Amino acid sequence: MLPYQTLEEAAAAMGRNLTYAETLWFNYSADKSDYFLYCHNTILLFFIYSVVPLPMVFLELARVDRYKIQPKARMSVPEIFRSYRDTMLNIGIRTGLPLPSVWEVLAQLVVYFIVEDYTNYWIHRFLHTKWGYEKIHRVHHEYTAPVGFTALYAHWAEIWVLGFPSIFGPAIAPGHMITYWLWMALRHIESIENHSGYDFPWNPTKYIPFYGGADYHDYHHYVGQHSKSNFSPVFTYCDYIYGTDKGYRVQKRLFQKMKDEMKTGGDQNGGSYHNSTQDLKSD
């Protein structure tokens, strides 16, 4: 709870007028306890996880194949609902003024992503050992062609273990509650996008250096239990450094070669090769 009763008191304590954003934050949080504000984390995550996957789920139910990574693999309404229901049943800093600057928020988010990405990579590799997969990680891999709701569909132990990397960053570089909310929102939206099952050519994340994306992580689910590739949750540098992206790179080169050959044949015969290349991964 803020130690100020009025905006004037807050401005006097800070030695300047509050910014517009700080005024909004004061008006909302001044009379609320820190515990009440912390409870917003759960509400925020439930909202993001319930709403963000919906567009891709509608595409799944409408049988839109054009950008579907595995067009022959489809989930029924009961299967989608089960992944959402089971995940929701598994789910259980500074709050004052001044608010952090944009540069402070960006710097902390960079730290959070790097720390989470590296630690998550090694935990994920452990989960693909014989014991880790059979006892824990196999639940998450029940869906070889995932949709957004399956992003957090996992064994309760995996949710707990993989939750720790997400708080290592904030523990190393503590920030404001606003920064933490933004971090949680971005990380979960990223995970939902990675499990969406769709690879859109206009996705702005394609312009982020070393960003994996849906196609990158979909390969990991496609291979399943025996996957020794694409363990990185967000960025691909760990897979590149430790050589755990070779299978994916070989597959991409093979598919591109086959697409080029089909395109050449299709152009010569006056036909379309789009539908044929969609079946490559499914076949």
NUVO-268742 format. One record per residue: residue in one letter; x, y, z of N, C-alpha, C in turn. Coordinates in pm, whole numbers. Atoms other than C-alpha are relative to their C-alpha. Layout:
<recs>
REC  rest     npx     npy     npz    capx    capy    capz     cpx     cpy     cpz
REC     A       X       Y       Z       X       Y       Z       X       Y       Z
...
</recs>
This chain:
<recs>
REC  rest     npx     npy     npz    capx    capy    capz     cpx     cpy     cpz
REC     M      85    -119       0       0       0       0      88     124       0
REC     L     -80    -121       9     130     344     -88     -10      80     130
REC     P      -1     -75    -125     234     562     210     -53     142     -13
REC     Y      52    -134      23      57     866      66    -153      -3      -3
REC     Q     146      -9      -2    -302     975     120     -55      72    -122
REC     T      46     -79     113    -325    1220    -169     109      10    -105
REC     L     -95     -22     108    -162    1297    -500     102     108      38
REC     E     -89    -108     -41     -19    1614    -347     111     -52      92
REC     E    -101      58     -89     158    1414     -75     103     -81     -79
REC     A     -91      79      82     305    1179    -334      93      89     -80
REC     A     -83     -91      78     426    1468    -548     103      70      88
REC     A     -93     -65     -92     582    1642    -246     112     -95      41
REC     A    -102      98     -41     762    1323    -140      98     -29    -114
REC     M     -87      30     114     899    1268    -491      72     124     -51
REC     G     -64    -123      44     990    1632    -544     -35      42    -140
REC     R      46     -35     136     803    1656    -873    -143     -46     -16
REC     N     135      45      29     461    1613   -1026       2    -143     -53
REC     L      10     137      49     347    1261   -1100     -28      -2    -150
REC     T      32      17     142     342    1145   -1460    -143     -51     -12
REC     Y     136      47      23      14    1045   -1618     -15    -146      44
REC     A       5     142     -38      94     676   -1572       6     -16     151
REC     E     -11       8    -145     195     730   -1209    -129      45      68
REC     T     129     -45     -55    -130     919   -1146    -104    -111      -9
REC     L      94     112      15    -330     628   -1285      31    -110     101
REC     W     -39     104     -95    -132     384   -1071     -36      40     142
REC     F      35     -48    -134    -183     599    -760    -149     -14      24
REC     N     145       4     -16    -557     628    -816     -51    -142      18
REC     Y      46     138      -9    -585     251    -852      53     -70     125
REC     S     -66      83    -101    -340     122    -591      16      64     137
REC     A     -31     -70    -125    -321     386    -317     -69     -61     122
REC     D      75      53    -114    -588     228     -95      -8    -152       0
REC     K       3     146       9    -512    -136    -183     128     -58      62
REC     S    -115      64     -63    -283    -370      10      89     -65    -104
REC     D     -91      69      90      24    -527    -148     -52    -139     -32
REC     Y      52     134      23    -139    -867    -104    -109       1    -107
REC     F     107     -11      99    -443    -754    -302      58      19    -140
REC     L     -64     -22     130    -215    -632    -582      68    -127     -50
REC     Y     -63     125      39     -21    -960    -581    -104     -98     -57
REC     C     105      91      47    -350   -1145    -630     -37      26    -146
REC     H      27     -30     140    -381    -969    -966      80     -90     -93
REC     N     -82      85      86    -103   -1195   -1098     -80    -120     -49
REC     T      78     117      37    -332   -1497   -1091    -112      37     -98
REC     I     108     -44      88    -620   -1305   -1248      52      31    -139
REC     L     -59     -36     129    -393   -1171   -1521      35    -124     -81
REC     L     -40     122      70    -256   -1515   -1608    -123     -79     -47
REC     F     122      69      40    -603   -1672   -1611     -63      69    -121
REC     F      60     -74     110    -727   -1396   -1842      78     -23    -129
REC     I     -83      18     119    -431   -1424   -2083     -16    -141     -55
REC     Y       4     139      44    -444   -1802   -2094    -138     -38     -53
REC     S     136      31      46    -821   -1802   -2150     -34      69    -131
REC     V      41     -81     115    -838   -1534   -2420      96      -9    -117
REC     V     -98      -6     109    -512   -1530   -2621      -8    -120     -93
REC     P       3     115      94    -544   -1890   -2759    -124      -7     -88
REC     L     129      18      68    -901   -1838   -2884       6      14    -153
REC     P      -2      -9     148    -822   -1714   -3241      52    -127     -67
REC     M     -55     121      59    -604   -2019   -3312     -91    -121      24
REC     V      95     109     -26    -861   -2250   -3149    -114       5    -101
REC     F     107     -14     100   -1131   -2111   -3380      49     -49    -137
REC     L     -55      49     125    -901   -2178   -3677       8    -152       1
REC     E      -8     146     -13    -847   -2532   -3548    -137     -64     -22
REC     L     135      56      11   -1221   -2595   -3518     -59      23    -139
REC     A      50     -30     134   -1288   -2433   -3858      77     -76    -108
REC     R     -79      81      93   -1033   -2670   -4017      72      85    -104
REC     V     -78     -85      90    -827   -2385   -4168     140     -59     -13
REC     D    -123      75      21    -528   -2563   -4323     116      83     -53
REC     R    -102     -70      79    -337   -2292   -4505     131      19      76
REC     Y    -122     -25     -77     -93   -2203   -4227      20    -102     112
REC     K     -12     104    -101    -138   -2514   -4014     128     -78     -22
REC     I    -129      69      12     200   -2675   -3943     -19    -149     -21
REC     Q      32     142      17      52   -3025   -3911    -147     -11     -41
REC     P     140      -9      43    -266   -3001   -4122     -82    -127      16
REC     K      75     124     -16    -358   -3369   -4084     -26     -37     144
REC     A      21      26    -143    -344   -3357   -3705    -100     101      54
REC     R     106     -88     -47    -664   -3215   -3558     -46     -43     139
REC     M      54      26    -132    -805   -3185   -3207    -149      26       0
REC     S     144     -16     -12   -1171   -3229   -3124     -31     100     110
REC     V      43     -94    -106   -1371   -2991   -2903      23     -60     139
REC     P     -27      57    -133   -1357   -3234   -2606     149      -3      36
REC     E    -143       3     -28    -978   -3265   -2640      52     139      34
REC     I     -41    -138     -28    -930   -2887   -2652     -49      43     137
REC     F      56     -37    -130   -1162   -2839   -2355      75     -70     113
REC     R     -72      73    -103    -978   -3109   -2160     135      64      29
REC     S    -130     -63     -21    -640   -2941   -2215     -13     130      77
REC     Y      23    -126     -71    -784   -2608   -2097     -41     -25     144
REC     R      50      28    -135    -970   -2752   -1798     111     -51      92
REC     D    -104      59     -85    -680   -2962   -1669     109      99      34
REC     T    -103    -100     -27    -435   -2676   -1704     -49     101     103
REC     M      52     -99     -93    -659   -2429   -1521      -9     -57     142
REC     L       7      61    -133    -700   -2675   -1235     138     -15      61
REC     N    -136      13     -50    -320   -2703   -1207      60     134      49
REC     I     -56    -130     -31    -260   -2331   -1178     -40      47     145
REC     G      36     -58    -132    -248   -2167    -784      27     150       5
REC     I     -55     -94     103     831    -657    -562     -42     147      29
REC     R      26    -138     -39     779    -328    -550    -131      49     -60
REC     T     130     -47      49     438    -162    -576     -19     151      11
REC     G      18    -143     -25     500     202    -490      40      88    -116
REC     L     -43    -100      96     603     517    -672     144      39      31
REC     P      38     -24     140     786     628    -879      -5    -129     -81
REC     L       0     113      91     707     390   -1162     134      -6     -74
REC     P    -128      12      71    1010     255   -1349      -7      65    -137
REC     S      -6     -57     134    1125     422   -1668     -11    -111    -104
REC     V      11      97     109    1077     253   -2004     131     -77     -14
REC     W    -129      66      16    1451     180   -2024      27     -97     113
REC     E     -17      92    -112    1452      24   -1678     -82    -126     -22
REC     V      86     114      26    1161    -200   -1772      60     -89    -109
REC     L     -57      77     111    1325    -304   -2101     125     -76      46
REC     A    -122      65     -48    1658    -377   -1929     -32    -120      88
REC     Q      38     111     -88    1490    -593   -1665     -63    -114     -79
REC     L      61     104      81    1285    -779   -1926     106     -80     -76
REC     V    -110      70      67    1606    -861   -2117      65     -99      95
REC     V     -59      89    -101    1755   -1005   -1797     -92    -117      28
REC     Y      96     106     -32    1438   -1202   -1722      -4    -105    -110
REC     F       6      94     111    1426   -1355   -2070     127     -83     -11
REC     I    -126      73      11    1796   -1449   -2075      13    -103     111
REC     V     -11      91    -115    1792   -1603   -1726     -99    -115     -14
REC     E     103     104      13    1465   -1790   -1786      32     -93    -114
REC     D     -27      81     117    1571   -1909   -2129     111    -102      27
REC     Y    -114      90     -23    1903   -2057   -2014     -34    -110     101
REC     T      32     100    -103    1776   -2228   -1699    -110     -95     -48
REC     N     107      84      53    1461   -2355   -1873      55    -101     -99
REC     Y     -60      89      99    1676   -2506   -2150      54    -127      67
REC     W     -63     115     -64    1868   -2732   -1910    -102     -85      76
REC     I     106      78     -65    1560   -2831   -1708     -76     -81    -104
REC     H      72      68     108    1385   -2918   -2035      80    -120     -50
REC     R     -83     113      43    1679   -3136   -2139      -6    -114     102
REC     F      12     103    -103    1660   -3316   -1806    -133     -74     -11
REC     L     132      61      13    1289   -3378   -1862      -8     -96    -119
REC     H      -2      94     112    1382   -3561   -2182      97    -115      23
REC     T     -68     123     -35    1598   -3813   -2001    -107    -109      17
REC     K      96     111      -9    1437   -4157   -1971     -90      16     123
REC     W      80     -13    -121    1327   -4103   -1609     -87     125      -5
REC     G      75    -126       1    1224   -3738   -1654    -118      -4     -94
REC     Y     110       6      97    1015   -3813   -1961    -110     -93      47
REC     E     100     100     -37     842   -4127   -1833     -79      41     124
REC     K      65     -35    -126     764   -3986   -1488     -73     134      -4
REC     I      53    -137      -7     686   -3623   -1570     -39      55    -138
REC     H      16     -82     120     728   -3477   -1918     -93     -62    -105
REC     R      84      67     100     526   -3735   -2114    -140      61      -5
REC     V     134     -59      -3     204   -3561   -2002      -8     117     -98
REC     H       0    -116      91     297   -3242   -2190       7     -45    -146
REC     H     -16      48     137     385   -3447   -2499    -115     -89     -46
REC     E     118      72      48      44   -3614   -2516     -53      62    -128
REC     Y      45     -72     120     -29   -3351   -2781     119      19     -93
REC     T    -109     -12      96     204   -3399   -3077     -24     114     -98
REC     A      34    -117      81      24   -3121   -3265     -76      97      90
REC     P      63     -79    -106     -44   -2865   -2989     -81     118     -51
REC     V      71    -127      19    -282   -2570   -2969      30      86     122
REC     G     -37     -94    -105    -258   -2264   -2745     -29     -46     141
REC     F      38      41    -135    -438   -2420   -2448      93    -108      55
REC     T     -89     104     -48    -178   -2697   -2430     135      55      46
REC     A    -128     -59     -40     103   -2451   -2350      37     -37     143
REC     L     -25      34    -139      67   -2521   -1978     -59    -135      39
REC     Y      52     135     -28     -84   -2868   -2011     119     -89      34
REC     A    -118      76     -43     167   -3068   -1807     -25     -63     136
REC     H      -1      60    -133     231   -3281   -1501      18     110     104
REC     W      -9    -106    -101     193   -3079   -1180     145      27      40
REC     A    -140     -19     -38     562   -3137   -1101      73      84    -104
REC     E     -64     -79     106     664   -2992   -1439     -39     146      10
REC     I      44    -139     -15     455   -2680   -1383      77      68     112
REC     W     -75     -57    -112     628   -2627   -1049     147      19     -37
REC     V    -143      -7      30     980   -2704   -1174      30     106    -104
REC     L     -24     -98     106     955   -2495   -1491     -50     138      39
REC     G      40    -131     -48     795   -2215   -1291     114      76      64
REC     F    -112     -65     -69    1119   -2148   -1104      83      88     -93
REC     P     -76     -90      88    1313   -2014   -1407     -68     134     -25
REC     S      73    -125      25    1039   -1753   -1452      17     101     113
REC     I     -17     -94    -111    1106   -1607   -1107     147      24      34
REC     F    -141     -25     -23    1487   -1634   -1115      40     141     -43
REC     G     -32    -133      51    1511   -1319   -1327     -46     110      94
REC     P      46    -101     -96    1289   -1105   -1100      73      -8     133
REC     A     -76      12    -126    1483   -1244    -802     138      63     -14
REC     I    -133     -57      23    1815   -1135    -958      -8     150     -21
REC     A      16    -144      30    1691    -797   -1085    -141      42      36
REC     P     136     -34     -43    1386    -702    -876     -48     130     -64
REC     G      58    -119      62    1153    -452   -1038    -134      35      60
REC     H     132     -42     -43     814    -294   -1004    -103    -106     -37
REC     M     108      94      29     491    -493   -1000     -45      12    -146
REC     I      38     -20     139     409    -340   -1340      93     -79     -92
REC     T     -97      74      80     730    -489   -1482     -26    -150      10
REC     Y      25     142     -21     648    -827   -1330    -125     -44     -76
REC     W     122      32      76     297    -821   -1478      32     -11    -150
REC     L     -36       0     142     443    -735   -1819      83    -123     -34
REC     W     -82     118      21     701   -1012   -1787     -85    -127      -6
REC     M      85     118      -2     441   -1274   -1697     -90      -5    -124
REC     A      88      -5     118     211   -1157   -1977      77     -38    -126
REC     L     -78      29     119     484   -1164   -2243      44    -146      -5
REC     R     -50     139      -2     621   -1501   -2131    -112     -99     -32
REC     H     110      92      25     280   -1668   -2136     -56      15    -141
REC     I      44     -20     138     176   -1509   -2465      97     -68     -96
REC     E    -101      67      82     504   -1633   -2613     -19    -151       1
REC     S      19     144     -11     440   -1985   -2483    -125     -45     -74
REC     I     124      32      71      84   -1983   -2619      24       4    -151
REC     E     -30     -11     143     211   -1866   -2959      84    -117     -48
REC     N     -86     113      37     478   -2139   -2962     -78    -130     -11
REC     H      81     122       3     209   -2402   -2901    -125      16     -86
REC     S     123     -29      74     -49   -2249   -3136     -23     -97    -115
REC     G      16      89     115      20   -2489   -3424      -9      72    -132
REC     Y      10     -78     123      21   -2206   -3678     125      87     -17
REC     D    -118     -79      34     313   -2034   -3853     -39     105    -102
REC     F      46    -107      88     194   -1703   -3995     120      78     -55
REC     P    -115     -71      58     435   -1532   -4239      10     145      44
REC     W      -1    -140     -41     335   -1187   -4109      23      18     151
REC     N     -19     -10    -145     404   -1266   -3742     120      90      31
REC     P    -111     -93     -28     617    -976   -3604     115     -65      76
REC     T    -109      65     -73     817   -1220   -3388     107     -55     -95
REC     K     -99      48      96     991   -1336   -3707     115      98     -17
REC     Y    -105    -101      12    1191   -1013   -3692      85      12     128
REC     I     -78      -1    -124    1324   -1083   -3339     117     -96     -16
REC     P    -116      88      18    1680   -1220   -3355      -4    -121      94
REC     F     -12     125     -75    1718   -1583   -3241    -133     -49      59
REC     Y     129      43     -54    1344   -1613   -3169     -42    -130     -70
REC     G      37     130      55    1219   -1971   -3213    -133       3     -74
REC     G     131      -6      61     848   -1940   -3274     -72    -134      -6
REC     A      87     117       0     569   -2188   -3337      57    -115     -81
REC     D     -53     107      84     733   -2382   -3619     117     -69      69
REC     Y    -118      54     -69    1051   -2428   -3414     -40     -95     112
REC     H      41      84    -113     874   -2565   -3106     -93    -111     -44
REC     D      90     105      49     617   -2759   -3307      80    -123     -43
REC     Y     -86     114      38     902   -2974   -3441      33     -84     123
REC     H     -31      72    -125     990   -3065   -3080    -116     -90      40
REC     H     118      82     -33     633   -3186   -3020     -23    -107    -105
REC     Y      21      95     110     617   -3356   -3359      87    -124      17
REC     V     -90     113     -23     920   -3573   -3278     -40     -75     126
REC     G      55      63    -120     784   -3636   -2928     103     -56      95
REC     Q     -80      61    -106     942   -3872   -2678     148      -6     -33
REC     H    -139      20      38    1261   -3926   -2874      68     129     -45
REC     S     -55    -127      43    1321   -3557   -2940     128      33      75
REC     K    -126     -48     -55    1680   -3449   -2884      33     137     -58
REC     S     -18    -126      72    1628   -3115   -3051    -101     104      48
REC     N      89    -113     -24    1476   -2771   -2996     -53       4     144
REC     F      38      -9    -141    1477   -2755   -2615     -23     145      45
REC     S       9    -140     -41    1499   -2373   -2601    -145      46       5
REC     P     139     -43     -11    1174   -2215   -2478     -34     123     -83
REC     V      29    -125      70    1204   -1873   -2644     100      24    -113
REC     F    -105     -28      98    1535   -1801   -2818      79    -127     -29
REC     T     -60     124      49    1742   -2053   -3009     150     -10      26
REC     Y    -146      -1     -11    2096   -1966   -2903      54    -119      79
REC     C     -48     116     -76    2126   -2249   -2647       2    -125     -87
REC     D       3     115      91    2021   -2509   -2903     115       8     -99
REC     Y    -109     -18      97    2274   -2362   -3146     136     -26      65
REC     I    -128      14     -69    2560   -2346   -2893      28    -146      35
REC     Y     -20     137     -48    2505   -2699   -2760     -36    -106    -104
REC     G      21      94     110    2419   -2855   -3096    -128     -81       5
REC     T     125      75     -12    2062   -2956   -3013    -108      52     -96
REC     D      96     -43     101    1903   -2804   -3322      30     -63    -136
REC     K     -46      55     128    2070   -3021   -3587    -112     -73     -74
REC     G     109      72      65    1768   -3245   -3652     -99      94     -67
REC     Y      94     -98      54    1544   -2944   -3703      58      67    -124
REC     R     -63     -67     114    1794   -2774   -3937       3     -92    -122
REC     V      -2      96     110    1830   -3090   -4146    -139     -12     -61
REC     Q     138      12      50    1450   -3121   -4171     -39     124     -81
REC     K      36    -123      71    1413   -2756   -4275      66       3    -139
REC     R     -68       2     131    1673   -2795   -4551     -64    -101     -93
REC     L      64     103      82    1507   -3115   -4671    -134      48     -53
REC     F     131     -49      43    1160   -2958   -4677      12     110    -104
REC     Q     -18    -110      95    1288   -2649   -4856      40     -54    -137
REC     K     -41      61     126    1455   -2865   -5120    -121     -64     -70
REC     M     117      65      58    1134   -3065   -5170    -100     104     -50
REC     K      91    -106      44     928   -2745   -5191      48      63    -130
REC     D     -56     -59     122    1164   -2600   -5451     -22     -92    -118
REC     E      20      96     108    1140   -2918   -5656    -146      -5     -42
REC     M     143       3      31     759   -2922   -5629     -42     128     -74
REC     K      35    -127      65     741   -2555   -5724      44      -1    -146
REC     T     -50       8     137     955   -2615   -6029     -90     -90     -85
REC     G      88      91      72     740   -2912   -6128    -138      58     -21
REC     G     133     -59      11     418   -2724   -6056      -5     110    -103
REC     D      -4    -108      99     523   -2423   -6261       5     -56    -142
REC     Q     -11      58     133     615   -2646   -6552    -131     -62     -45
REC     N     126      67      33     282   -2831   -6536    -120      92      14
REC     G     110     -94     -16      78   -2519   -6464     -84     -27     121
REC     G      78      34    -118     -32   -2657   -6126      47      74     123
REC     S     -33     -62    -128     -19   -2548   -5762      69    -102      89
REC     Y     -73      90     -89     225   -2694   -5511     -32      26     145
REC     H      22     -41    -140      85   -2530   -5196     -54    -115      84
REC     N      62     106     -79    -137   -2816   -5082      96    -118      20
REC     S     -91     113     -12     132   -3075   -5150     105      25     108
REC     T    -102     -29     -99     393   -2901   -4936     -57       2     139
REC     Q      61       2    -131     147   -2874   -4653       2    -141      58
REC     D       7     138     -47     136   -3254   -4636     137     -57      36
REC     L    -133      56     -24     514   -3295   -4603      19     -41     144
REC     K     -24      30    -141     522   -3275   -4226     -94    -108      50
REC     S      98     100     -44     206   -3477   -4180      39    -139     -47
REC     D     -37     130      54     333   -3755   -4404     131     -52      62
</recs>
